[in-house]
Amino acid sequence: MPNVARACGAVLAIAMLASMPVQAKTEKQAKRKMPKVPVTAPHATPLPQPLARALAASKVPASHVSVIVAKVDNPLQTRGAVPAPLLAVNPNVPRNPASTMKLVTTIAALDTLGPDYRWRTQAFTDGASDGRTLNGNLYFKGTGDPKLVPEEMEKFVAELHNAGVTNINGDIVLDRSAYSADIGAQGPIDGDSDRPYNVSPDPLLYSFKAMSFSFTGNPNGTVDVGVLPPLANLQVANEMSSTAAGNCGDWLTRIHPTLSTTPDGAYVAHFSGTYPASCEDKGWNIAAPDRDRFFLGGFRALWQASGGQFNGNVRTGVVPQGARLLVTHRGQTLAEVVHDMNKFSNNVMARQLFLTLGLAADGKTPASIARSREVLTRWLEKNDLATPGLVVENGSGLSRVERISASELARLLQHGINSPTGQVLIESMPTVGVDGTMRNRLTNRDVAGNAHIKTGTLDDVGAVAGYVATRSGSTYVVVSLINDPKASNARPFNDALISWVYENAP
């Protein structure tokens, strides 16, 4: 079998594929996608001078910014009331939160499902087995496991072998009936269906439905190409040569990457041109076309590596009445899933988790956005978390319509840290200056290692939300939501805010 330890490390790289910020492609698209910024006067309470200067330097009007900084309360003393904030700028204006919306999904899921919740992926057959050969179809039925990655598929393969299956004389049939057929029908946010961050939810989502190609130039002029996950139906046409001349620059356009499909179900990745040695190791990430053949390619690669044989086809269908259950594979825990989802801001994982809220509530299928919204609303009401400004499209923040106010998100963060799963929530978030999407930010400031912050980035949106453990020994909730065409200029302001809280909050 492939090396599991190597695969485990590689999965973290694959998980990052769905976290890239969305960029507008044309002026027309940019105008269409720009979030509507509520018109409001700046909050009367002035920002501390260092923060006011940082915001002024960004050229973002204060009316397009919402900030709240509040000390983490003790609910036994305050009876759930939110303490008076240390800073509050336009706190009640609903704004697009980008990926900080993942915190809403995470907190609700940890509360309702529990950190030990596991997704099930099952294998059935309508045939018979003699203890080695299965004469009949093999049906896979999923419930939306966000992290059905190669090492989990290896376990699934081993479980099938333990059930007496080595050779399969039949087809692979993929049952996706756990999700409503219209899931993902709205299409990619920016029109780029080949971008990993735009992958749609799938009850049988394998390895985020994305390929990651890596390139390494060699002294002899050749270029090595690696790919994750391993796929039995992938052909790599490598016509590249390594050159010592030139800087890295626009290296990707120089190797002319393409991914195509053939009528017989194969993928063909083609690379040509020159790869500068100065690039060292680079990668090209792309969403795979055709989810059926991607699942089959991943399964077949690991099945053959384990000594199994399979020569059938793949198709979508449903498990027939009377089919026999062979294996129930239980995936990684919710605690493990939200760790990768939030550290790397993986969009499709968040969308799968949001759908799970509705699916797990009553066990009825198919899952739908509407059912998950209903479950979320009931949970908010049960916990007295009034959120009149909340608008949820898919629960990931990869949306132009999702909204929440800074004060509402702060209240959810107060609830989350005071819940029994508070530590799981905190540990799932990027640590400032250390890991995840905050690993390269504030690395030379004292706040590094002392704050857990979820980031959010879209065109015209820049956001941070999370917890800062201050120099004084207190813990504060920090939220900043910026909706403005110059939002990308305000990243230094958000960094300054995090650092200021660490240095100055009592």
Long-range contacts (C-beta under 8 A, 24 or more apart in sequence): 1-154, 1-157, 1-302, 1-305, 1-306, 2-150, 2-154, 2-230, 2-302, 2-305, 4-151, 4-154, 7-149, 7-150, 7-151, 7-154, 7-228, 7-229, 8-151, 10-150, 10-212, 10-228, 10-229, 11-147, 11-149, 11-150, 11-151, 11-207, 11-340, 12-340, 12-344, 13-212, 13-228, 13-283, 14-149, 14-207, 14-208, 14-210, 14-212, 14-228, 14-229, 15-208, 15-340, 15-341, 15-344, 15-346, 15-349, 16-344, 16-346, 17-196, 17-197, 17-208, 17-210, 17-212, 17-285, 17-346, 18-196, 18-197, 18-199, 18-208, 18-210, 18-344, 18-345, 18-346, 18-347, 18-348, 18-349, 19-99, 19-197, 19-344, 19-345, 19-346, 19-347, 19-437, 20-195, 20-196, 20-197, 21-457, 21-458, 21-459, 22-189, 22-190, 22-197, 22-398, 22-458, 22-459, 23-190, 23-459, 24-190, 24-459, 25-190, 25-191, 25-192, 29-190, 29-191, 30-459, 33-189, 33-190, 33-400, 33-459, 33-460, 34-459, 34-460, 34-485, 35-95, 35-96, 35-400, 35-458, 35-460, 35-461, 35-483, 37-64, 37-95, 37-483, 37-484, 38-93, 38-94, 38-95, 39-63, 40-90, 40-93, 42-89, 42-90, 43-88, 43-89, 43-90, 43-91, 45-87, 45-88, 45-89, 47-87, 47-89, 48-87, 48-500, 48-504, 50-496, 50-500, 51-493, 51-496, 51-497, 51-500, 54-492, 54-493, 54-496, 54-497, 55-490, 55-493, 57-489, 57-492, 57-493, 58-486, 58-489, 58-490, 58-492, 58-493, 59-486, 59-489, 60-482, 60-484, 60-486, 60-487, 60-489, 60-490, 60-493, 61-484, 62-89, 62-90, 63-90, 64-482, 64-483, 64-484, 64-487, 65-89, 65-90, 65-480, 65-481, 65-482, 65-484, 65-490, 66-90, 66-91, 66-93, 66-95, 66-405, 66-406, 66-479, 66-480, 66-481, 66-482, 67-91, 67-406, 67-479, 67-480, 67-481, 67-497, 68-406, 68-407, 68-410, 68-477, 68-478, 68-479, 69-476, 69-477, 69-478, 69-479, 69-497, 69-501, 69-505, 70-410, 70-414, 70-476, 70-477, 71-474, 71-475, 71-476, 71-477, 71-505, 72-414, 72-417, 72-418, 72-467, 72-474, 72-475, 72-476, 72-477, 73-414, 73-418, 74-418, 75-418, 80-384, 82-407, 82-410, 82-411, 82-414, 85-410, 86-476, 86-501, 86-505, 88-407, 90-406, 91-405, 91-406, 91-407, 91-410, 92-389, 92-405, 92-406, 92-407, 93-389, 93-405, 93-406, 94-389, 94-390, 94-391, 94-403, 94-404, 94-405, 94-408, 95-403, 95-404, 95-405, 95-406, 95-461, 95-481, 95-482, 95-483, 96-399, 96-400, 96-401, 96-402, 96-403, 96-458, 96-460, 96-461, 96-481, 96-483, 97-397, 97-402, 97-403, 97-404, 97-409, 97-456, 97-461, 97-463, 97-465, 97-481, 98-397, 98-456, 98-457, 98-458, 98-461, 98-462, 98-463, 99-345, 99-347, 99-350, 99-396, 99-397, 99-398, 99-454, 99-455, 99-456, 99-457, 99-463, 100-397, 100-409, 100-454, 100-455, 100-456, 100-463, 100-464, 100-465, 100-479, 100-481, 101-350, 101-392, 101-395, 101-396, 101-397, 101-399, 101-402, 101-404, 101-456, 102-341, 102-342, 102-345, 102-350, 102-395, 102-396, 102-397, 102-454, 103-342, 103-409, 103-412, 103-413, 103-416, 103-425, 103-429, 103-454, 103-465, 103-466, 104-376, 104-390, 104-392, 104-395, 104-404, 104-409, 104-412, 105-350, 105-353, 105-354, 105-357, 105-395, 105-396, 106-338, 106-341, 106-342, 106-353, 106-416, 106-425, 106-428, 107-412, 107-413, 107-415, 107-416, 107-419, 107-425, 108-357, 108-375, 108-376, 108-379, 108-380, 109-334, 109-338, 109-353, 109-356, 109-357, 110-334, 110-335, 110-338, 110-416, 110-419, 110-421, 110-424, 110-425, 111-379, 111-383, 111-419, 111-421, 112-357, 112-360, 112-361, 112-375, 112-379, 113-334, 113-356, 113-357, 113-360, 114-334, 114-421, 115-333, 115-334, 115-335, 115-421, 115-424, 116-333, 116-334, 116-335, 117-333, 117-334, 117-360, 118-330, 118-331, 118-332, 118-333, 118-334, 119-143, 119-144, 119-145, 119-146, 119-148, 119-330, 119-331, 119-356, 120-145, 120-328, 120-329, 120-330, 120-331, 121-145, 121-148, 121-156, 121-204, 121-328, 121-329, 121-331, 122-325, 122-327, 122-328, 122-329, 123-156, 123-159, 123-160, 123-163, 123-325, 123-326, 123-327, 123-329, 124-319, 124-323, 124-324, 124-325, 124-326, 125-170, 125-323, 125-324, 125-326, 126-320, 126-322, 126-323, 126-324, 127-169, 127-170, 129-163, 129-164, 129-165, 130-164, 131-164, 132-164, 132-165, 132-166, 132-167, 133-165, 133-166, 133-167, 133-168, 133-169, 134-165, 134-167, 134-168, 134-169, 134-170, 135-169, 135-170, 136-169, 136-170, 137-170, 137-171, 137-172, 137-173, 137-312, 138-165, 138-168, 138-170, 138-171, 138-172, 138-173, 138-326, 139-173, 139-174, 139-175, 139-317, 139-319, 139-320, 139-323, 140-172, 140-173, 140-174, 140-175, 140-204, 140-295, 141-175, 141-177, 141-178, 141-203, 141-204, 141-319, 142-174, 142-175, 142-176, 142-178, 142-202, 142-203, 142-204, 142-205, 143-178, 143-203, 143-356, 143-359, 144-178, 144-179, 144-201, 144-202, 144-203, 144-205, 144-352, 144-355, 144-356, 144-359, 144-367, 145-205, 145-331, 145-332, 145-352, 146-205, 146-337, 146-341, 146-346, 146-348, 146-349, 146-352, 146-353, 147-331, 147-332, 147-336, 147-337, 147-340, 147-349, 148-204, 148-205, 148-206, 148-207, 148-331, 149-206, 149-207, 149-208, 149-229, 150-207, 150-228, 150-229, 150-230, 150-298, 150-302, 152-329, 152-331, 152-332, 153-206, 153-207, 153-298, 153-299, 153-302, 154-302, 154-306, 155-329, 156-327, 156-329, 157-299, 157-302, 157-303, 157-306, 157-308, 158-306, 159-327, 159-329, 160-308, 160-326, 160-327, 161-306, 161-308, 163-326, 163-327, 165-308, 165-326, 166-307, 166-308, 166-309, 167-308, 167-309, 167-310, 168-303, 168-308, 168-309, 168-310, 168-312, 169-312, 170-312, 171-312, 171-313, 171-314, 171-315, 172-295, 172-296, 172-299, 172-310, 172-312, 172-313, 172-314, 172-315, 173-314, 173-315, 173-316, 173-317, 173-319, 174-204, 174-292, 174-295, 174-314, 174-315, 174-316, 174-317, 175-203, 175-204, 175-316, 175-317, 175-318, 175-319, 176-202, 176-203, 176-204, 176-316, 177-203, 177-318, 177-365, 177-366, 178-203, 178-359, 178-365, 178-366, 178-367, 179-203, 179-355, 179-365, 179-366, 179-367, 179-368, 180-366, 180-367, 180-368, 180-369, 181-366, 182-368, 183-355, 183-367, 183-368, 183-369, 189-398, 189-399, 189-400, 193-287, 194-259, 194-286, 194-287, 194-289, 195-286, 195-287, 196-285, 196-286, 196-287, 196-348, 197-347, 197-348, 197-398, 198-287, 198-347, 198-398, 199-287, 199-347, 199-348, 200-348, 200-351, 201-348, 201-351, 201-352, 201-355, 202-291, 202-352, 203-367, 204-291, 204-295, 205-291, 205-348, 205-352, 206-291, 206-294, 206-295, 206-298, 206-299, 207-298, 208-346, 208-348, 208-349, 209-287, 209-288, 209-291, 209-294, 209-348, 210-285, 210-286, 210-287, 210-288, 211-259, 211-267, 211-269, 211-285, 211-286, 211-287, 211-288, 212-283, 212-284, 212-285, 213-257, 213-269, 213-271, 213-283, 213-284, 213-285, 213-286, 214-281, 214-282, 214-283, 215-240, 215-255, 215-271, 215-275, 215-279, 215-281, 215-282, 215-283, 215-284, 216-280, 216-281, 217-242, 217-243, 217-275, 217-276, 217-277, 217-279, 217-280, 218-242, 223-271, 223-275, 225-269, 225-271, 227-269, 229-298, 229-301, 230-298, 230-301, 230-302, 230-305, 231-267, 231-294, 231-297, 231-298, 231-301, 232-296, 232-297, 232-298, 232-300, 232-301, 232-304, 233-265, 233-266, 233-267, 233-293, 233-296, 233-297, 233-300, 234-266, 234-267, 234-268, 234-269, 234-297, 235-266, 235-267, 235-268, 235-269, 236-269, 236-271, 237-268, 237-269, 237-270, 237-271, 238-271, 239-270, 239-271, 239-272, 239-273, 240-271, 240-272, 240-273, 240-274, 240-275, 241-273, 241-274, 241-275, 242-274, 242-275, 242-276, 242-277, 243-274, 243-275, 243-276, 243-277, 244-276, 244-277, 245-276, 246-274, 246-276, 246-278, 247-276, 247-278, 248-276, 248-278, 248-279, 248-282, 249-276, 251-275, 251-276, 251-279, 251-282, 252-282, 252-284, 257-284, 257-286, 259-286, 259-288, 259-289, 261-289, 261-290, 261-293, 265-293, 265-296, 265-313, 265-314, 267-293, 267-297, 292-316, 335-424, 335-428, 338-424, 338-425, 338-428, 339-427, 339-428, 341-428, 342-428, 342-429, 342-430, 342-436, 342-454, 343-428, 343-429, 343-430, 343-435, 343-436, 343-437, 344-436, 344-437, 345-436, 345-437, 345-454, 345-455, 345-456, 347-396, 347-397, 347-398, 348-396, 350-394, 350-395, 350-396, 350-397, 350-398, 351-394, 351-395, 351-396, 351-398, 353-395, 354-392, 354-394, 354-395, 354-396, 357-395, 369-393, 369-394, 383-415, 385-411, 385-412, 385-415, 387-411, 387-412, 397-456, 397-458, 398-458, 400-458, 404-481, 405-481, 406-479, 406-480, 406-481, 409-465, 409-479, 409-481, 410-465, 410-477, 410-479, 413-465, 413-466, 413-467, 413-477, 413-479, 414-477, 417-467, 417-475, 417-477, 426-452, 426-467, 427-452, 429-453, 429-454, 429-466, 429-467, 430-454, 430-455, 432-498, 441-495, 442-495, 442-498, 442-499, 445-499, 445-502, 446-471, 446-499, 446-502, 446-503, 447-498, 447-499, 447-501, 447-502, 447-503, 450-502, 451-478, 451-498, 451-501, 451-502, 453-478, 453-498, 456-481, 457-488, 460-484, 460-485, 460-487, 461-487, 462-487, 462-488, 462-490, 462-491, 462-494, 463-494, 464-494, 464-497, 464-498, 468-498, 468-501, 468-502, 468-505, 469-502, 470-501, 470-502, 470-503, 470-505, 470-506, 471-502, 471-503, 472-505, 472-506, 474-505, 474-506, 476-501, 476-505
